[in-house]
Amino acid sequence: MSLKLIRQAFTSKQLLPKMWHSHALRDSYDIVIVGGGAHGLACA
């Protein structure tokens, strides 16, 4: 995706479609994940 994004930035004025969706938040959650990398897992 990164090369496509760079090429798009220099050659076109059209916006790329969204790659993620915005969902409504729930009132409560059972689990909270802090980060996904090594530092986030170490803190959890």
TAHUVEN-V650495 format. One record per pair of residues at least 12 apart in sequence whose C-alpha atoms are under 6 Angstrom apart, sorted by the first residue. I is the first residue (numbers start at 0). J is the second residue. Records with the same first field share a line. If there is no record, write none. Layout:
# TAHUVEN-V650495
I=J, J
This chain:
# TAHUVEN-V650495
none
